[in-house]
Amino acid sequence: MASNCLTETPKGIILRLKIQPRAAKNEISGLQNDALKVRLTAPPVDGAANTACCAFFAQLLNLPKGSLSIASGEKSRHKNLLIQTTDTTAVRKLLAPWLDPGKP
């Protein structure tokens, strides 16, 4: 399942997301089809949810905010997040609890 929502590209890693805005707290709630489902407290107004999404993943992945951007889906709940890093192994390791929930 992990390979379905995480794709390596020459620019970095594309992570497919399904965003649920106006949630009680910021969190990853698991896999949904071929995307990670992410709950964000920000509303889907004036790019607030996009900004919150990038900030949430920057903190989770220990990367600068500027290294993450919305590659597509800026006005949709289905987004592709571009993570500009060469350390794919570290990203996979940090996301492993959600990408491979059955593995210890």
ChimeraX attribute file (.defattr): number of C-alpha atoms within 10 A of each C-alpha:
attribute: neighborCount
match mode: 1-to-1
recipient: residues
	/A:1	13
	/A:2	17
	/A:3	11
	/A:4	13
	/A:5	18
	/A:6	23
	/A:7	14
	/A:8	15
	/A:9	12
	/A:10	8
	/A:11	11
	/A:12	17
	/A:13	21
	/A:14	22
	/A:15	21
	/A:16	22
	/A:17	23
	/A:18	21
	/A:19	22
	/A:20	21
	/A:21	22
	/A:22	14
	/A:23	14
	/A:24	10
	/A:25	12
	/A:26	17
	/A:27	17
	/A:28	20
	/A:29	12
	/A:30	16
	/A:31	19
	/A:32	13
	/A:33	11
	/A:34	16
	/A:35	22
	/A:36	25
	/A:37	21
	/A:38	22
	/A:39	21
	/A:40	23
	/A:41	17
	/A:42	20
	/A:43	15
	/A:44	19
	/A:45	10
	/A:46	9
	/A:47	13
	/A:48	14
	/A:49	23
	/A:50	26
	/A:51	15
	/A:52	18
	/A:53	26
	/A:54	21
	/A:55	18
	/A:56	18
	/A:57	19
	/A:58	18
	/A:59	11
	/A:60	13
	/A:61	16
	/A:62	12
	/A:63	16
	/A:64	13
	/A:65	15
	/A:66	11
	/A:67	13
	/A:68	22
	/A:69	20
	/A:70	17
	/A:71	14
	/A:72	14
	/A:73	15
	/A:74	16
	/A:75	13
	/A:76	11
	/A:77	17
	/A:78	17
	/A:79	22
	/A:80	21
	/A:81	23
	/A:82	22
	/A:83	27
	/A:84	19
	/A:85	16
	/A:86	14
	/A:87	10
	/A:88	15
	/A:89	9
	/A:90	13
	/A:91	18
	/A:92	17
	/A:93	12
	/A:94	13
	/A:95	19
	/A:96	15
	/A:97	14
	/A:98	17
	/A:99	21
	/A:100	15
	/A:101	13
	/A:102	8
	/A:103	8
	/A:104	6
